[in-house]
Amino acid sequence: MKGYFENKNFTEIAELADLSQIKITKEVRDRCADNYCGFYGKNYMCPPNVGDLDHYRQLIRSYQKGLVFSKAYPIKNRYDYQTMVEAGLAFREEIQQLNRQAKADQKNCLFFSAGTCGICETCAILTDEVCRFPEDAIPSLEAAGIDVVQLARDLEMKYNNGADKVTYFGLVLY
């Protein structure tokens, strides 16, 4: 899987040989209910619709290896919300491209991203339809209850790249 990340300018990539390093906690998932992002209950890849924590524990155990990757984007300052949102969208699109390529190559892998799924302009959940792209939809690390801060520390990855940057994390299991 590492080959998929070549020439993508990710800030850091760390291998996960032991998937037990991935800690899934109710506390992380519960933060989603605070709805800071505005997507709680409004996207199939966000709580409470995305699946319970035991689902993710079992799903993660079904893979052997993983890669945690991050990308730092420049911002003007910590109040530059618009640039942060744009960077988050760019990060998710990069992960979507990686996911599409891996699926085209018939790789057995599972991606997690930062933030909510953004494939559709309006998630089908808001119109009482089933997910339009269930095979392509990517949950966030936090929606799965994954403690990204602890995982970054455990892998000696930089979680904060400075006041003039916003850093997003992703995960692929394979």
C-alpha positions as CSV (number, residue, x, y, z in Angstrom):
1,M,0.0,0.0,0.0
2,K,2.9,2.3,0.6
3,G,3.3,2.8,-3.2
4,Y,0.0,4.5,-3.4
5,F,1.4,7.3,-1.2
6,E,4.5,8.1,-3.3
7,N,4.6,11.5,-4.8
8,K,1.5,12.6,-2.8
9,N,3.4,15.0,-0.5
10,F,2.1,13.6,2.7
11,T,3.8,15.1,5.8
12,E,4.2,11.8,7.5
13,I,3.5,8.1,6.9
14,A,3.8,5.6,9.7
15,E,3.4,1.8,9.4
16,L,1.2,0.0,11.8
17,A,2.4,-3.6,12.1
18,D,0.3,-4.2,15.2
19,L,-3.2,-3.0,14.8
20,S,-3.8,-3.3,18.5
21,Q,-2.1,0.2,18.6
22,I,-5.4,1.5,17.3
23,K,-7.4,2.5,20.4
24,I,-11.2,2.9,20.0
25,T,-12.8,4.7,22.8
26,K,-16.3,5.8,23.6
27,E,-15.0,9.2,24.7
28,V,-13.7,10.0,21.2
29,R,-17.0,8.9,19.6
30,D,-18.9,10.9,22.2
31,R,-17.1,14.1,21.1
32,C,-19.0,13.7,17.8
33,A,-22.3,14.3,19.6
34,D,-21.0,17.8,20.5
35,N,-21.5,18.4,16.8
36,Y,-18.8,21.0,16.3
37,C,-18.6,20.1,12.6
38,G,-22.4,20.2,12.1
39,F,-22.7,16.7,10.6
40,Y,-23.8,14.7,13.6
41,G,-26.9,12.7,12.4
42,K,-26.6,14.4,9.0
43,N,-24.3,12.0,7.2
44,Y,-24.3,8.2,6.9
45,M,-20.6,8.2,7.8
46,C,-21.1,10.1,11.0
47,P,-22.6,9.1,14.4
48,P,-25.1,7.9,15.2
49,N,-25.6,6.3,11.8
50,V,-22.1,5.0,11.0
51,G,-22.1,1.8,13.1
52,D,-21.2,1.1,16.7
53,L,-17.7,0.8,18.2
54,D,-17.8,-3.0,18.3
55,H,-18.3,-3.0,14.6
56,Y,-15.1,-1.0,14.1
57,R,-13.2,-3.1,16.6
58,Q,-14.1,-6.2,14.6
59,L,-13.5,-4.6,11.3
60,I,-10.0,-3.4,12.3
61,R,-9.1,-6.9,13.5
62,S,-10.0,-8.3,10.1
63,Y,-7.0,-6.6,8.6
64,Q,-3.3,-7.3,9.2
65,K,-1.5,-4.0,8.6
66,G,-2.1,-0.3,8.4
67,L,-0.6,3.0,7.5
68,V,-1.3,6.2,9.3
69,F,-0.6,9.3,7.2
70,S,-0.9,13.0,7.8
71,K,-0.7,16.2,5.7
72,A,-0.1,19.7,7.0
73,Y,-1.6,22.6,5.2
74,P,-0.6,26.2,5.5
75,I,-3.1,28.6,7.1
76,K,-2.9,32.3,7.9
77,N,-3.6,31.8,11.7
78,R,-5.7,29.6,14.0
79,Y,-8.8,31.7,13.1
80,D,-8.5,31.0,9.3
81,Y,-11.5,28.7,9.3
82,Q,-12.2,29.0,5.5
83,T,-8.7,27.7,4.6
84,M,-9.0,24.9,7.2
85,V,-12.3,23.8,5.6
86,E,-10.8,24.0,2.1
87,A,-7.7,22.0,3.3
88,G,-10.0,19.4,4.9
89,L,-11.9,19.0,1.6
90,A,-8.6,18.7,-0.3
91,F,-7.4,16.0,2.1
92,R,-10.6,14.0,1.8
93,E,-10.5,14.2,-2.0
94,E,-6.9,12.8,-1.9
95,I,-8.1,9.9,0.2
96,Q,-11.0,9.3,-2.1
97,Q,-8.6,9.2,-5.1
98,L,-6.4,6.7,-3.2
99,N,-9.4,4.6,-2.3
100,R,-10.7,4.6,-6.0
101,Q,-7.3,3.5,-7.2
102,A,-6.9,0.8,-4.6
103,K,-10.4,-0.6,-5.5
104,A,-9.6,-0.4,-9.2
105,D,-6.5,-2.5,-8.4
106,Q,-8.7,-4.9,-6.4
107,K,-6.8,-4.2,-3.1
108,N,-8.5,-5.4,0.0
109,C,-8.2,-2.2,2.1
110,L,-10.2,0.1,4.2
111,F,-9.7,3.9,4.4
112,F,-10.6,6.3,7.2
113,S,-10.3,10.1,6.8
114,A,-10.6,13.3,8.7
115,G,-14.1,14.7,8.8
116,T,-17.3,13.5,7.3
117,C,-17.8,11.8,4.0
118,G,-18.1,14.3,1.2
119,I,-18.8,12.3,-1.9
120,C,-22.3,13.7,-2.3
121,E,-23.1,17.4,-2.1
122,T,-26.1,16.4,0.0
123,C,-26.0,13.1,1.9
124,A,-28.9,10.8,1.1
125,I,-29.7,10.5,4.8
126,L,-31.2,14.0,4.6
127,T,-33.7,12.9,2.0
128,D,-34.5,9.5,3.6
129,E,-32.7,7.6,0.9
130,V,-30.1,4.8,1.2
131,C,-26.5,5.8,0.8
132,R,-25.8,6.3,-2.9
133,F,-22.2,5.1,-2.7
134,P,-21.8,2.6,0.2
135,E,-18.7,1.0,-1.3
136,D,-16.9,4.4,-1.7
137,A,-18.1,6.2,1.5
138,I,-15.2,6.7,4.0
139,P,-15.8,7.2,7.7
140,S,-13.7,9.5,9.8
141,L,-11.3,8.2,12.3
142,E,-13.2,9.9,15.1
143,A,-16.6,8.5,13.9
144,A,-15.0,5.1,14.4
145,G,-13.9,6.1,17.9
146,I,-10.2,6.0,17.0
147,D,-8.1,8.1,19.3
148,V,-6.0,10.0,16.6
149,V,-4.1,12.0,19.2
150,Q,-2.9,8.9,21.0
151,L,-2.2,7.0,17.8
152,A,-0.1,9.9,16.5
153,R,1.9,9.9,19.8
154,D,2.3,6.2,19.8
155,L,3.7,6.3,16.3
156,E,5.9,9.4,17.1
157,M,4.0,11.4,14.5
158,K,3.6,15.2,14.8
159,Y,0.0,16.0,15.7
160,N,0.5,19.8,15.7
161,N,2.7,21.2,13.0
162,G,2.6,24.8,14.3
163,A,0.2,27.8,14.5
164,D,0.5,28.4,10.8
165,K,-0.6,24.9,9.8
166,V,-3.6,22.6,10.1
167,T,-2.8,18.9,10.1
168,Y,-5.2,16.2,8.9
169,F,-4.8,12.4,9.5
170,G,-5.9,9.4,7.7
171,L,-5.6,5.6,8.0
172,V,-5.7,2.7,5.6
173,L,-5.9,-0.9,6.7
174,Y,-4.9,-3.7,4.4
